[in-house]
Amino acid sequence: MESLEYYLLLVAIMAFGVLMPQGTKDRKQYIVIMTVLHSLLSGLRHPYLTGDMQSYCYNYWRITDQGWFSEEVFQEGKNFGFNWLMKFFSILSDGEFQVFLIVVAIFIEVVVAYLIYKYSSLPWLSFLVWNCMGFYSFGFSAIKQSIAMGLIMIAFVGIMEERPKQFVLFTVLATFVHKPSLIFLPAYYLSKRKFTLPTFLIYICSATVIFVNKNQIVKLMQDFYYEEDVIGDSADLGGRFFLILLFIIAGFALRGFNGKYFSKVANLMVAAAVLQMFSGFDNVFTRLTDYYLQFLIIFVPLSFADYKDEKLEGISEGIRLDILPKQKFAIIILLAIFLVWYYNKCYIDVDINIYDDYTNYRFFWEEWLTGVA
């Protein structure tokens, strides 16, 4: 069973989540264990696990002989930060790609752990979302964007703690690694909007206008890059749009609009929903959405608890359901079951090109056979 490692990781997330403290300072122990497990599984994966990784591996071997400002490395300033990282570690490790994979895995998982420790009252649920919504396995192939997403997470702390310099610094650093991460630059402004029922209605109206005119918007965008149309029209909202919308509505129903942290993350979820509307045109929009959507790991737990979240003065809670603790617990269990089902249906039990089949998991010391299913 090639995907056994992924399922065992889910079992560990939930089993240790039951056995270890979640809502106190002692939750640090749980988070450390999960961080180690995630880092090991990611960092010790076979360097040929996907086609993208094989390409990265080849470039990693040959980049040592290329100059820092050569065309192959600097690439006229496009994503040069990622190439510089590869060159630095290639020189340091004498071309051992596995070292780079381990370093990248540790960086990403430590940043995720920090966000969960600082802002999540239910670490096990945050880790479950991190896995089941595909963010974890995404980094198994898209190394460049996963590093940028890690830097965006640090920028996110700047949003939550209202440190604009930190936000700008790490967002800019992320663009050096993966230029499309510039999409996150408006996030600081968006997050400052106080979420109220009128704001929510304005968002709905704005999203409707964008949807009606999205074909024209995409045509205008591609006119800047192409001499002819390469992306056709689309009426599709994208597979995850309604799921994102459901998360947003459920969050408001469970805890209302109020909350300093919750309001900030809720604004980012709305931005994710709007970006997801364009995914019917091209998968690139789904990847852009992930820069915002990855913060579901904070939004979902905040929907169930006011953990370290200050109330905002003059803001009503809106329409909030009066739910008993037992009922909330039942909802969390149902959500966990749904997430596992969604993970299996959309990310594990799927047909993938054999050259990109991350579900065919192998550790680096295992034999690699091209085309093994």
C-alpha positions in Angstrom: 0.0 0.0 0.0 2.0 2.9 -1.3 0.0 5.6 0.6 0.2 3.9 4.0 2.6 6.5 5.3 0.0 9.3 4.7 -2.7 7.4 6.5 -0.4 6.5 9.5 0.4 10.2 9.8 -3.4 11.0 10.0 -3.7 8.3 12.7 -0.8 9.8 14.6 -2.4 13.3 14.4 -5.7 12.2 15.9 -4.4 9.5 18.3 -1.8 11.8 19.9 -4.4 14.6 19.8 -6.6 12.5 22.1 -3.8 11.4 24.4 -2.0 14.7 24.8 -3.0 18.2 26.0 -4.4 20.6 23.4 -5.6 23.7 25.0 -2.8 24.5 27.5 0.9 25.4 27.3 1.6 21.7 27.5 0.3 21.4 23.9 3.8 22.3 22.9 4.8 18.7 23.4 2.2 17.5 20.9 3.1 20.1 18.4 6.8 19.2 18.6 6.0 15.5 18.0 3.8 16.3 15.0 6.5 18.7 13.6 9.1 16.0 13.8 6.9 13.4 12.2 5.9 15.7 9.4 9.5 16.8 8.8 10.8 13.3 8.7 8.1 12.0 6.2 8.7 15.0 4.0 12.4 15.4 4.2 13.2 11.7 3.8 11.1 11.2 0.7 12.7 9.8 -2.4 14.2 12.6 -4.6 12.5 11.0 -7.6 9.0 10.9 -6.1 7.6 13.3 -8.7 8.6 14.7 -12.0 9.1 18.1 -10.6 11.4 16.7 -7.9 13.4 14.9 -10.6 13.8 18.2 -12.4 14.8 20.0 -9.2 17.3 17.3 -8.4 19.0 17.5 -11.8 19.2 21.3 -11.5 20.6 21.0 -8.0 23.4 18.8 -9.2 24.4 21.1 -12.1 23.8 24.5 -10.5 27.1 24.3 -8.5 29.0 25.1 -11.7 26.8 28.0 -12.7 27.7 31.6 -11.6 25.4 33.4 -9.1 24.4 35.9 -11.7 24.5 33.6 -14.7 21.4 33.4 -16.9 20.7 29.9 -15.6 20.7 31.0 -12.0 19.7 34.6 -11.8 17.2 34.3 -14.7 16.9 38.1 -15.1 15.7 38.3 -11.5 12.8 35.9 -11.8 12.6 33.5 -8.8 16.4 34.0 -8.4 16.0 33.6 -4.6 15.1 29.9 -5.0 18.0 29.3 -7.4 20.4 31.0 -5.0 19.1 28.8 -2.1 19.6 25.7 -4.3 23.1 26.8 -5.3 24.1 27.6 -1.6 22.9 24.2 -0.3 24.3 22.4 -3.3 27.8 23.8 -2.6 27.4 23.2 1.1 26.2 19.5 0.6 28.4 18.7 -2.3 25.4 18.2 -4.5 23.4 16.0 -2.1 19.8 16.8 -2.9 18.5 15.0 0.1 20.1 17.6 2.4 18.1 20.3 0.6 14.8 18.4 0.9 15.4 17.9 4.7 16.2 21.6 5.2 13.1 22.7 3.3 10.9 20.2 5.1 12.1 21.4 8.5 11.7 25.1 7.6 8.1 24.7 6.4 7.0 22.4 9.3 8.6 24.6 12.0 6.8 27.7 10.6 3.5 25.7 10.5 4.1 24.6 14.1 4.8 28.1 15.2 1.5 29.4 13.7 -0.4 26.5 15.3 1.2 27.0 18.7 0.6 30.8 18.7 -2.9 30.9 17.2 -4.7 27.5 17.4 -6.6 26.2 20.4 -7.0 22.8 18.7 -3.5 21.8 17.3 -4.7 18.4 16.2 -7.4 19.9 14.1 -4.9 22.4 12.6 -2.6 19.5 11.6 -5.5 17.6 10.2 -6.5 20.5 8.0 -2.9 21.0 7.0 -2.8 17.4 5.7 -6.4 16.8 4.5 -6.7 20.0 2.5 -3.6 19.0 0.5 -1.2 21.7 1.8 1.2 19.2 3.2 1.5 16.9 0.2 1.6 19.9 -2.1 5.1 20.6 -0.9 6.2 17.1 -1.9 6.3 18.3 -5.5 6.0 22.1 -5.7 9.1 22.8 -3.6 9.5 26.4 -4.9 6.0 27.5 -4.0 6.1 25.6 -0.7 9.1 27.6 0.4 7.4 30.8 -0.7 4.2 29.7 1.2 6.4 29.2 4.3 7.7 32.8 4.0 4.1 34.0 3.5 3.3 32.3 6.8 5.9 34.5 8.6 4.4 37.5 6.8 1.0 36.3 8.2 2.4 36.8 11.7 3.0 40.4 10.7 -0.7 40.6 9.9 -1.9 39.1 13.1 0.5 41.1 15.3 0.1 44.3 13.2 3.7 44.5 12.2 3.6 46.0 8.6 7.4 45.9 8.2 7.5 42.2 8.9 4.7 41.6 6.5 6.2 43.5 3.7 9.7 42.1 4.2 8.7 38.4 4.1 6.2 38.9 1.3 8.9 40.5 -0.8 11.3 37.7 0.1 8.6 35.2 -1.0 8.4 36.9 -4.4 12.1 36.3 -4.8 11.5 32.6 -4.4 8.2 32.4 -6.3 7.1 35.5 -8.1 3.3 34.8 -8.0 3.4 35.1 -4.2 3.1 38.8 -4.9 -0.7 38.0 -4.9 -0.5 38.1 -1.1 0.6 41.8 -1.0 -2.9 43.2 -0.5 -3.5 40.8 2.4 -2.4 43.3 5.1 -4.9 45.9 3.9 -7.7 43.3 3.5 -7.1 41.9 7.0 -7.6 45.3 8.6 -11.3 45.5 7.6 -13.5 44.8 10.6 -15.8 42.0 9.7 -19.4 42.9 10.1 -22.6 41.7 8.5 -22.6 44.7 6.2 -19.0 43.9 5.2 -20.0 40.4 4.5 -22.8 41.5 2.3 -20.5 43.9 0.4 -18.1 41.0 -0.2 -21.0 38.9 -1.6 -22.0 41.7 -4.0 -18.4 42.3 -5.0 -17.8 38.5 -5.6 -21.0 38.4 -7.7 -19.8 41.3 -9.9 -16.3 39.7 -10.3 -17.9 36.3 -11.2 -20.1 37.9 -13.9 -17.2 39.7 -15.4 -14.4 37.1 -14.8 -14.1 36.2 -18.4 -13.3 39.8 -19.3 -11.0 40.1 -16.3 -8.9 37.0 -17.4 -8.9 38.2 -21.0 -7.5 41.6 -19.8 -4.9 39.9 -17.7 -3.6 37.6 -20.5 -3.5 40.5 -23.0 -0.5 41.8 -21.0 1.4 38.5 -21.5 0.2 36.9 -24.8 -0.4 38.1 -28.3 -3.4 35.8 -28.7 -5.9 34.2 -26.3 -4.5 31.1 -24.7 -7.2 30.8 -22.0 -10.8 30.4 -23.0 -14.0 31.4 -21.2 -15.1 29.5 -18.1 -18.4 29.5 -16.1 -16.9 27.1 -13.6 -16.5 28.3 -10.0 -13.7 25.8 -9.2 -14.0 22.6 -7.2 -13.1 24.1 -3.9 -15.1 27.3 -4.0 -18.2 26.0 -2.3 -16.1 24.2 0.3 -14.3 27.4 1.1 -17.7 29.2 1.3 -19.0 26.5 3.6 -16.0 27.0 5.9 -16.6 30.7 6.0 -20.4 30.5 6.8 -19.8 27.8 9.4 -17.2 29.9 11.1 -19.5 32.9 11.4 -22.4 30.6 12.6 -20.3 29.0 15.3 -18.7 32.1 16.8 -20.1 35.2 15.1 -18.1 38.1 13.5 -16.3 39.4 16.5 -12.7 38.6 17.4 -9.4 40.4 16.4 -7.7 37.4 15.0 -10.8 35.7 13.7 -11.8 38.8 11.7 -8.3 39.1 10.1 -8.2 35.5 9.0 -11.9 35.6 7.8 -11.0 38.4 5.4 -8.2 36.2 4.0 -10.6 33.3 3.5 -12.9 35.6 1.5 -9.9 36.5 -0.7 -9.2 32.8 -1.1 -12.8 32.2 -2.2 -12.7 35.0 -4.8 -9.4 33.7 -6.3 -10.8 30.2 -6.4 -13.6 31.4 -8.7 -10.9 31.7 -11.4 -9.6 28.2 -11.1 -11.9 27.0 -13.8 -9.7 28.9 -16.3 -6.3 27.4 -15.2 -4.8 25.4 -12.4 -2.5 28.4 -11.7 -5.4 30.2 -10.0 -5.7 27.3 -7.6 -2.1 27.6 -6.7 -2.5 31.4 -6.2 -5.5 30.6 -3.9 -3.3 28.5 -1.7 -1.3 31.5 -0.6 -4.5 32.6 1.3 -6.3 29.3 1.8 -3.4 27.7 3.8 -4.5 29.8 6.8 -7.5 27.5 7.1 -5.2 25.8 9.7 -5.9 28.8 11.9 -9.4 29.8 10.7 -11.0 26.4 11.4 -9.8 26.1 15.1 -10.7 29.8 15.7 -14.2 29.0 14.5 -14.7 26.7 17.5 -12.9 28.7 20.2 -12.0 32.3 21.2 -8.4 31.2 22.0 -6.3 34.4 22.8 -8.7 36.4 20.7 -9.6 39.9 21.8 -13.1 41.2 21.3 -13.5 44.2 19.0 -15.4 47.2 20.5 -18.5 48.3 18.6 -18.7 45.1 16.6 -21.7 42.8 17.0 -21.4 39.1 16.9 -23.9 38.9 14.1 -26.0 35.7 13.7 -24.4 33.2 16.1 -25.9 29.8 16.8 -26.4 28.9 20.4 -24.6 25.6 20.5 -23.9 23.5 23.6 -20.4 22.1 24.2 -21.5 18.5 23.4 -23.0 19.7 20.2 -19.8 21.6 19.3 -17.8 18.5 20.1 -20.0 16.4 17.8 -19.6 19.0 15.0 -15.8 18.8 15.4 -15.9 14.9 15.1 -18.0 15.1 12.0 -15.7 17.7 10.5 -12.7 15.4 11.2 -14.5 12.5 9.5 -15.3 14.7 6.5 -11.7 16.0 6.2 -10.3 12.4 6.2 -12.9 11.4 3.5 -12.0 14.5 1.5 -8.3 13.8 1.8 -8.8 10.2 0.5 -11.1 11.2 -2.3 -9.2 14.3 -3.6 -5.6 13.6 -2.8 -4.9 9.9 -2.2 -7.3 7.7 -4.0 -6.8 9.6 -7.4 -5.3 8.8 -10.7 -2.1 10.7 -11.1 0.5 10.7 -13.9 3.2 8.1 -12.9 5.8 10.8 -13.1 4.0 13.0 -10.6 2.6 10.3 -8.3 3.4 11.5 -4.8 0.9 8.8 -3.5 3.5 6.2 -4.6 5.5 7.2 -1.5 9.1 6.0 -1.2 11.8 6.8 1.4 15.1 7.9 -0.2 16.8 4.6 0.8 14.1 2.5 -1.0 14.6 1.2 -4.5 13.0 3.5 -7.1 11.3 1.9 -10.2 10.0 4.2 -12.9 6.3 3.6 -13.4 5.6 1.8 -10.1 2.0 2.4 -9.3 
